[in-house]
Amino acid sequence: MCLGLNEEQFGWIADHLTAVRVWPKGIHGVFKKIRVAMRMLVRSSFWENFLIICVLINTAAMASLRYN
């Protein structure tokens, strides 16, 4: 390892550095925060289940209009 760090120390440093986010200042930073939050939402299982429920409700609504 470089700098005389053992594997445990290097892992701790790497974990903490990857957890740090640097947000730009101004309106670009606000948009970036929103994009990150939306990306986390879209990748969640909640979002997938929500979309499946929406598709099922839409299918039932369309079927009820067609076949009374």
Sequence and secondary structure as in RCSB ss.txt:
>XXXX:A:sequence
MCLGLNEEQFGWIADHLTAVRVWPKGIHGVFKKIRVAMRMLVRSSFWENFLIICVLINTAAMASLRYN
>XXXX:A:secstr
 GGG  HHHHHHHHHHHHH     SSHHHHHHHHHHHHHHHHTSHHHHHHHHHHHHHHHHHHHHHHH 
